[in-house]
């Protein structure tokens, strides 16, 4: 007999007993003996008191174990019942606390050859809530290696950290193994099977951007492994969410492990009920209303032969909703087929074909094929676009067209590319857009289809890009052939350095039809933002406490890079450019623009620039020469709603040199001269600041139309240097007044706060107005159209906020009698101005 007793603090917690001898006979023969039993009981064992033996765990353990021996060990039966309460502990980086675990099992061993798991039950709860339960049974024959087992696991899903509020996972698994009989010529074959199902029910909550609403899934499987041959007879699953079907899949396969195999996969109606959850972040602010994906594919594999895959995918009823309502409600559909293989080091995409549809209308398609040598790292690919039309492209280009509609288009492409990791790669092909027709609600756009062609021929090798041809062809017009050619060479051999040259040239280009497609219609321009009067003006007259610092240096990656432009004629609505020649040289932070010459509607325009961006604040040397540039066609082209409102010729000459853009640097380094003349003009004063400048003068002289009369000419001449901007002459002429002035601006630390030296404004008004005001000087010629008034107004303020000052003393001495004649009641015009 055997007895075991243990106590802690005089309280027994382990008891064990063997009432009679236990005989075990392994030879198959034994004398008749009685049964023997061994029992072991553990009561309320506190694991925290035994940390030195069991580790850093806590909890209370209760256990009952009974071992029954019959027939001298011919039959052994083990019964176990255990409970671990309020268990806490760490397992690596994972931790569990306040868990209750119960485990019961009944196991038998017959003749030391057959193991029988009659049953087992495992339950895990946390904070008194059931989290996991498992049960099952099985048997195993040690002699013939036959086995069978089944288990069922149920997991309650609740993850507060991931905000998963509910869900249950249930797994049912069956395992079986048997041995086929062996003979003298064949070894025994082990036949193993595994089958079962998995069910996820009621999963709700969200994790990151993924939301689950009563998500349900079910999976079934059945597979057999016989010797080295695996057969997947069934692998199938279904999805549901919010009580709605969300799709299904099924797969089968047959494999000789290590040598060859084949498999098939099918998807059936995987729809928005599933994809809204898993792809919600992808469309941004758009919502997936509906979609249905059905697919089938097969794959094959041979270790010493070829591997391949082929199949098709159908996407139907795709509808997205966006807040701006720019996407169509008409469903999109697409069909794809593919076929590829791998033979040794050679991979081949025989075809990847796709077709698109909008509802029942065809939208075009594409075809891709190619080969790749995995060993030599070389390959070729071909892409063809076939009648990709408005049905497919309309939903995507519609927002860019504004109030216009893409009525028709057809896109074709035939391109090839070659890749060689150790040699030269090349890209060659053509893209043609035909029947391009955009219509507008006003019917102003011509209903003449356009076309666009692009031809590309280039190569890349040894880190050098050789662009032999990139030719753009547009629909020819009466004014232009519309062919543009870009070519050049780009060298990338030096790290972080791009060198080379590019040339862009054309004989004649008319962009008008294409510009009209995207230009905003008159009246649709976005309103100009208005200044919030409650906020202080950004052009405050008070000096800023900390003048702006100079911009940081800019080092461009281009070194010894040259861009050349040569366009014979360019047309854009009413703008005509002739003989446009330009050359830009980029070298680190240095940019040289010379020449930049063209004739704009017959007028010469020349500019030159030498910039150094590699120093703080930049260095610049700029030149401009414009000879009677007509402004009317420019305004009519870009602001057609103002057609005829702005006219005149711009004559401009300027040379500016300096370093830095802050007031401090400009005062030190700025030099040059300028002469701007806006002649033969018809320009209304639209600026609120300009109107406010003339308002007190107009009010004083009782000339309300003073600022409303179109300007006939404006001229400004000046010099820059020695910390000042010297306006040597400034003249404005209109039918209502003539004004001229001159003066200096001393550059302040904050440029826009630079003070304007108070300078007299010499003002003349039409003779009739002067006579009405009784302000005609005695010496004024009788035949003069304008009469010069006494100098009573000055320009003052700052460069950012110029103002008008009235000299009341000049008015009193020269015009007191005239003002007295204009008294109405007790109101005198002089009182309109502050003292």
CORDAHU-V653584 format. One record per helix or strand of 2 or more residues. SS is the DSSP state (h for helix, s for strand). FROM is the first residue (numbers start at 1). TO is the last residue. If there is no record, write none. Layout:
BEGIN
[[SS FROM TO] [SS FROM TO]]
END
This chain:
BEGIN
[[s 2 8] [s 11 18] [s 36 46] [h 47 54] [s 57 70] [h 71 73] [s 75 91] [s 94 110] [s 114 126] [s 129 141] [s 147 156] [h 160 162] [s 164 180] [s 189 207] [s 210 226] [s 229 241] [s 244 256] [s 260 271] [h 272 278] [s 287 302] [s 306 321] [s 332 343] [s 346 358] [s 361 373] [s 378 389] [h 390 401] [s 404 420] [s 424 440] [s 450 461] [s 464 474] [s 483 491] [s 498 510] [h 512 518] [s 558 572] [s 575 587] [s 590 600] [s 603 612] [s 619 630] [h 632 638] [h 640 642] [s 647 659] [h 663 669] [s 671 683] [h 688 700] [s 711 721] [s 724 734] [s 737 746] [h 751 753] [s 755 756] [s 759 766] [h 767 772] [s 786 788] [s 793 798] [s 802 806] [h 808 821] [h 829 832]]
END
